[in-house]
């Protein structure tokens, strides 16, 4: 009886409960605020800027001044077990499932359970030890995992919405197959790494970030369901990186807020909005508003020479897409795995009848 009830759960219901879980966690993080004041916070190291020009420098604004073995071990063990557990569910699902349904199956429930368990454990780990992986690793690594996830999504969605103003790039069919097969492993690593990198502290940027991370975990747990392919749901998860990145930068009082805000806005204008089915006049409104906001910002609020901030993040993302494709093509060529034609799209995943 219980097993039958679980097998009848809709994917949309699970997504809705995921949203509720993220809200509950937000309230829990806020409730931790006063308790976390007991931990002494580190100040910047005197050797800041050294270590290969800052490349290996890993001081983080929110890390303990007195880390110990257990504060480090709990973060690293939690991250490792969380990642391996989710990878196991992905592997099982790819071996046993082929069709996309609107109900949850066993591996979906296990993945949801693993993510929920480790969300609770990280909450407790923050409460008792504070530190995340940030104590040992530079912050750019967490930022790059998010960028990696974004440019892989853009490559996968090229078949539907194109990369540049709706224009699709001709990628080989095998490339799309490779992305479909392995993106779950890459995305789960990225989101779990980011999740364990930060302590659960009640700044606006962190709280919003944890909401985003949990929703992506829910999406990753709903593999081989129809909601996993829902374009509006996918776009929501994709675009949430914009306010999160801007809020984090703003909370630190940093001018890089403009780089994050306009960088991700540029990606929306050039790529993402062309998969929303918007009418031409709506796109025109977005174009005018985007250009107007840039002109006002760099003619009134900042200097014209700083306008290069607008293209930094998009340049990295678009270059990484073609670098990834080039590396994949070289490997596939050397291993004799090229056989199909270059295509703008790819076959639609098989959907089971309702």
Phi, psi and omega in degrees: 000310181296317180299321179294320179296318179296323182288346180262000179294134179280149178296324179294325177296317178297320178296320179296318177293330176296321177296317178297318178300320181295323178292317179299317179297321177304312180297322178294321179295318178299321180294337179284344191314303183294321180300322184287348179294346180289343183268129175288134183260139183291154172251162183303143178290148179296336181270023180305137179095346177275196183062076178056049177067028180092356184299322181257005180286126188232031171289139184230143186301325185246076175217153183291148175277343184231058181297150176230184183302314186287328177295324177282313186297319182296323179291313183290319179293318177300314178299314184295312181294320178300311182297311182296323179297313180292320177301323179298320179291323178296315180300314180298314182298318181293334178279332189244343182245145176230328183260152176265125182241172178259012176236158182277146175243179188306313182295328177296316180295320179296316179297317177298320179294317179299313181296317179297317179300313185283337171297314178296320180293322179292326176299313179293323180297320176295317183297325185261335185232344178070303191295147167251199179294345182301339180297333187241349189231140178299149184292336181295338180293319178293322178295320182291327178298323177292317178297319179301313180299321181294313184285335174290319176301316180298321178293317180295321183279354177305324182295340183253317187239356182080176179254323186235101177054041177089354180278126181272142178265138181283101173253154181288150181300322180296331179295316177296320179298318179297317179297316180298321185286325189246353184296330179299319178294316182293316182292318180295320175299313183299312186286324179287323176298313179297320181299315181274349178291322186259141168287156181276080182253151190272046167275158181300316181297318181291317180299313179297322179296319179292327173300312180299314182299317181295320179296323177292323175299319178298314177301317180293334179279342184262035177299149180059031170239161184292328180295333178297336181257358184294121187294322180292319178296316180297320180295320178302313180295326182287318187279342181296343178294334182295301180295327180297309182298318181294320181293321178297313180297320181294321181293337179269001180065034186254145178289350180291356175302326179291322179296314180292313184297306182286331178298310181286331174295322178298317178297322176298313183293317185281324189236302195293320186290345182279001174253009184261358180070030182286148176287159184301320183291328178292318177299321179298320177300316178297318179300311183296315180297321180294310180296319179297319180293325177293315180299316181295317183296314189263358171254337184244308186276325182230190181262147180304326181293346180269002183294346177297345176302331185296325188258357185298304182293314177301320180300317179298313183297312183291322177296321180293327177300312182286329175294317177299315179296319180296317178294319177299314182300317180297315179295316180295324179293315182292332182262004177070030182258008177270128179209327182277178180267160173289131183226155176277333182234192181210164180296147180283135177303148183287129181253128179285150178294144181293000000 
